[in-house]
Amino acid sequence: DERIEDQTARAVRCALRERSGSILVFLPGMGEIRRTGERLADLAGDVIVAPLYGALSPAEQDKAVSPARDGMRKVVLSTDIAESSLTIEGVDVVIDAGLARVAEFDAGAGGARLVTRRASRANVDQRRGRAGRLRPGACYRLWDEEATRGLPAEPAPEILNADLSGLMLALAEWGERDPARLTFIDTPPAGRINAAR
């Protein structure tokens, strides 16, 4: 029943007391990152809190992924941008809120909207692995571990939830009007095809 920002800030403070090294925190989006950063603004001078999400400038992203200076620790508050493509030196603790923000097509609204969902087991396992990239680490998960079995095995393929009008336009450009004649790894739902038409 507690806000994710409050849970996350409490977990960060706990990890700073219990562990050494820098911390990588996974949150679903920019709003949660900012609010968590506000809750951690009073941390001691040897801790740098750095946000990391796609809308930041390259310089701000570089600041987040660069190693902490000697004698300093870093708390990187990140979206899933840091799930697999980055290694942040000095990080040996991961804190995972267990959430993901995904685009989902809303036919009623005529466009995509962002929704927050439980992350998949594949996502949370990948995130946990970020703690042990360079040396042994620890992962703090903000849910009961037994609930991990109830998570979807992997994220839903984008083609099942996306606006398919771009696909239909590309097919028309190629001279193909019927996507059913193509072989897809995941077949786009007929309802989404009809809406895209």
N, C-alpha and C positions, 0 to 999 in steps of 0.2 A: 504493500500500500504506500510505500515511500517513493518519492520522486527519484528517478534514475540518477539525477545529478547529485542528490544527497547521498545515495548509496555509493556512488562512484567516488565522491570526495572522501567519504569515510574509509573506503577500501584503499585509496591512495595513501592516506595518513597511516593506516595500519601497515601497509607494505613498506613505507619509508622507515617505520620503526623496526620492522621485523627483518628486512632484507637490505642488502647493499646494492649498489648499481642503479642504473636508470630504469624507468618504468614506461611501458607502452600501454596506453589505455584505448580500448575500442569502444566507441560510442556511435550511435546511428547517424548523427548529422551535425551540421554546423551549430544549430541552436543548443543542442545538448553539450557540445564542446564549449561553447561560450559560457553557458551557465555553470558548468563544472569548473571552468577556469576562474570564474568569479568566486566560487566557494573555496578555491585554493589560493586566492590572492594573498593570504596572510602567511604563506609558508616561509620558512627561514631563508636567509640570503644565499644559502648554498644549494638551493633547489630552483631550477629554471622550469617554468611551466610553458610549454610551447604547443600551440594548436597545429594541426595538420589536416587539411582538406583541400579538395580540388580548386576551390575558388580563391585560394591564397595566391599571392604573387610568387614567382619563382624564388625570390630572395627570402620570403617568409617560409616557404617550404624548405629551402636549404638550411635555414636556421633550425628548423625542427629536426631534420635528419642528420645534421652534423653532430659529431661527438661532443659531449659536455667537456668544458675546460677542466683541467686538473683541479681536484678538490671540490668539484661541483657535481650535482646530480641533475638529471633531466627527467621531467614528466611530460611525455608526448601524448597529447589528447588528440586521437585520430579517428577518422572514419575508416571504412574497410580499405581505403587507399593503401594502407600499410600492411594489409593482410598477406600479400605474397610478393609484391614487386620491390620492396625495400628491405634493407638490413640497416638498422640504426645501431651503430657501435655503442657499446656500453649497456645496452638493454638486456637485462636478464630477468625481468619481471614483466608479466602481462596481466592486465586487469581487463576482463571482458564483460561488458554489459549484456552480451548475448542477443543483441538486436541488430537488424539490418534495415536500411531504408532502400526500398526498391520502387522503380517506376511501374505502374500498373495502368493499363488502358481502361478508361471509363467511358463506355459507349454513350451513356446518358449525357455526360458532360462534353463528349466529342473530343476528348484528348486524354493525355496521360496525367496521372497524379502520383505523388510520392506517398507511399504507405510504409509504416513501420511494422515489421514482422519479427518473429523469433528467427534468429539465424539458423542455418542448417547445421547438422553435425559436421559436415565437411568444412564449413566455414569456421566453426568454433575449434575444430581440431587444427586447422591451418593457423588460426590465431594463437592457440596455445603453443604451437611449434616456434613462434617468433621469440619466445623466451629462451629457447635453447639453441639459437642459431650459432652463437659464438662460444658458449660455455654453458654449464648446467644452470637452469633457471627455475622459476616458479610461475604458476598461473593461478590467479584469483578469479573465480567465476562468480558472478552475482546472481546465481540461481542454485537450487539444490541439484547436486550432481546426478541424482536419480532421474531428474527431468530431462537429462541429456538424451536418454533413450527415446523420449517422445518427440524429439526434434525431427524435422524432415531430414532424410539422409543427405540430400544435396539441394542446392537452390533450384527453383523451377527454371527451366530454359526460358530465356527472354522471349522467344517467339510465341510462347503460350500466353504471355501477358501484354505484349506490346501492341501498339498501333501498327497495323500492317499496311497502311496506305502507301508507305514508301516501297514496300515489297511489291505491291500491286502495280505501282508506277514503273518500277524497274522491269517487271515482267512484261508490261505493255511495251516498253522501249525495246525489249528483246523480241517482241512479236508473239509472246505467249500470254494468252488470256486466262488459262486455267492452271492454277498452281497444283491441282491434283495430278497433273501430268508429270510433275517433278518429284524427285526423291529427296525427302528431307530427313535429317536425323530425328527431328521431332516435328511431326506434321502439324502445321498451323490449324487451329480450330476453325471449323466451317463458319461459325458465327462471327468470328473476327474477320475472316475473309469477306463475308457478306457485308459487314460494316465498312470494311475498307473499300469495297466496290462502290 
